Amino acid sequence: MKLTVNDKPIELQTGNSLRDLLQQLSLENKRGIAVAVNAEVIAGEEWGKKQLSENDRVLVIRAAQGG
């Protein structure tokens, strides 16, 4: 399935949940990330339930420390 993640096209290789995508990207256990699908923020506890569809746009934001 083709998706856009942070404005880059990718192919989701297995499954179709948001958690599957985050696992593929090695982000499922990272702390400090927020994820939106088609401009809708998805809570972390919903990642396994959120089903992705062809051409969905996913935005992954990682919190950073600094000053």
Residue frames as qw, qx, qy, qz and C-alpha x, y, z in Angstrom:
[[0.000, 0.891, 0.454, 0.000, 0.00, 0.00, 0.00],
 [0.427, 0.368, -0.007, 0.826, 1.36, 3.42, -0.95],
 [0.340, -0.845, -0.356, 0.209, 1.39, 6.16, 1.70],
 [0.318, 0.703, -0.172, 0.613, 3.04, 9.50, 2.21],
 [0.682, -0.592, -0.288, 0.317, 5.00, 9.86, 5.45],
 [0.325, -0.727, 0.064, 0.601, 6.37, 13.31, 6.24],
 [0.416, 0.784, -0.137, -0.440, 5.96, 14.25, 2.56],
 [0.046, 0.468, -0.834, -0.287, 7.89, 11.19, 1.31],
 [0.847, 0.080, -0.254, -0.459, 6.21, 8.33, -0.56],
 [0.174, -0.368, 0.901, -0.150, 6.64, 4.92, 1.04],
 [0.685, -0.048, -0.613, -0.390, 5.22, 1.43, 0.59],
 [0.605, -0.397, 0.512, -0.463, 3.72, -0.25, 3.67],
 [0.293, 0.333, -0.879, -0.178, 5.05, -3.77, 3.40],
 [0.327, -0.227, -0.916, 0.057, 2.91, -5.68, 5.91],
 [0.112, -0.553, -0.673, 0.478, -0.37, -5.04, 7.72],
 [0.109, 0.598, 0.376, 0.700, -2.40, -1.91, 7.41],
 [0.416, -0.834, -0.344, 0.117, -2.57, -0.36, 10.86],
 [0.057, 0.936, -0.230, 0.260, -0.74, 2.74, 11.98],
 [0.666, -0.594, 0.451, 0.012, 1.19, 0.56, 14.45],
 [0.882, 0.204, 0.326, 0.273, 2.32, -1.66, 11.53],
 [0.446, 0.817, -0.018, 0.365, 3.67, 1.42, 9.77],
 [0.268, -0.875, 0.340, -0.216, 5.46, 2.67, 12.88],
 [0.847, -0.305, 0.418, 0.121, 7.01, -0.78, 13.38],
 [0.783, 0.479, 0.200, 0.342, 8.23, -0.75, 9.79],
 [0.239, 0.851, -0.130, 0.450, 9.81, 2.65, 10.45],
 [0.628, -0.064, -0.554, 0.543, 11.27, 1.45, 13.82],
 [0.078, -0.394, 0.155, -0.902, 9.28, 4.11, 15.67],
 [0.613, -0.477, -0.525, -0.347, 6.66, 2.09, 17.58],
 [0.702, -0.494, -0.397, 0.325, 8.58, 2.18, 20.87],
 [0.358, 0.285, -0.107, 0.883, 10.02, 5.67, 20.58],
 [0.200, -0.686, -0.524, 0.463, 9.04, 8.16, 23.24],
 [0.076, -0.605, -0.002, 0.793, 8.07, 11.70, 22.42],
 [0.052, 0.046, 0.666, 0.742, 6.41, 11.18, 19.06],
 [0.468, 0.447, 0.412, -0.641, 3.04, 12.36, 17.85],
 [0.211, 0.071, 0.824, 0.521, 1.32, 10.99, 14.77],
 [0.470, 0.466, 0.210, -0.719, -1.39, 12.43, 12.53],
 [0.350, 0.191, 0.830, 0.389, -3.17, 10.68, 9.67],
 [0.095, 0.592, 0.549, 0.583, -4.76, 12.99, 7.09],
 [0.020, -0.488, 0.145, -0.861, -4.38, 15.91, 9.54],
 [0.733, -0.540, -0.128, -0.393, -6.08, 14.03, 12.43],
 [0.025, -0.554, 0.748, -0.365, -3.91, 13.40, 15.49],
 [0.846, -0.149, -0.477, -0.189, -4.09, 9.76, 16.60],
 [0.536, -0.684, 0.399, -0.293, -3.56, 8.98, 20.29],
 [0.088, 0.498, -0.863, 0.014, -0.86, 6.40, 21.05],
 [0.452, 0.008, 0.831, -0.323, -3.34, 3.89, 22.46],
 [0.695, 0.528, 0.262, -0.412, -5.23, 3.99, 19.14],
 [0.127, 0.625, -0.640, -0.428, -2.28, 3.25, 16.85],
 [0.206, -0.073, 0.970, 0.106, -3.07, -0.47, 16.66],
 [0.388, 0.540, 0.694, -0.277, -6.74, 0.22, 15.86],
 [0.285, 0.749, -0.088, -0.591, -6.22, 2.94, 13.25],
 [0.744, 0.258, 0.552, 0.273, -6.43, 1.32, 9.81],
 [0.060, -0.557, 0.335, 0.757, -4.56, 3.01, 7.00],
 [0.697, 0.583, 0.407, -0.092, -5.79, 3.30, 3.42],
 [0.639, 0.294, 0.330, 0.630, -4.07, 3.77, 0.08],
 [0.255, 0.599, 0.138, 0.746, -2.72, 7.33, -0.34],
 [0.489, -0.824, -0.270, 0.092, -3.12, 8.31, 3.33],
 [0.311, 0.698, -0.288, 0.578, -0.86, 11.15, 4.45],
 [0.763, -0.524, -0.305, 0.225, 0.94, 10.45, 7.72],
 [0.139, 0.799, -0.297, 0.504, 2.85, 13.04, 9.72],
 [0.813, -0.362, -0.338, 0.306, 5.24, 11.88, 12.45],
 [0.025, 0.854, -0.220, 0.472, 6.63, 14.53, 14.78],
 [0.763, -0.183, -0.457, 0.419, 9.37, 13.86, 17.31],
 [0.332, -0.942, -0.030, -0.038, 9.83, 16.09, 20.34],
 [0.681, 0.351, -0.277, 0.580, 13.30, 17.50, 20.76],
 [0.512, -0.741, -0.205, 0.382, 15.07, 18.99, 23.72],
 [0.521, 0.342, 0.073, 0.779, 17.00, 22.16, 23.46],
 [0.241, -0.824, -0.338, 0.385, 17.17, 25.69, 24.47]]
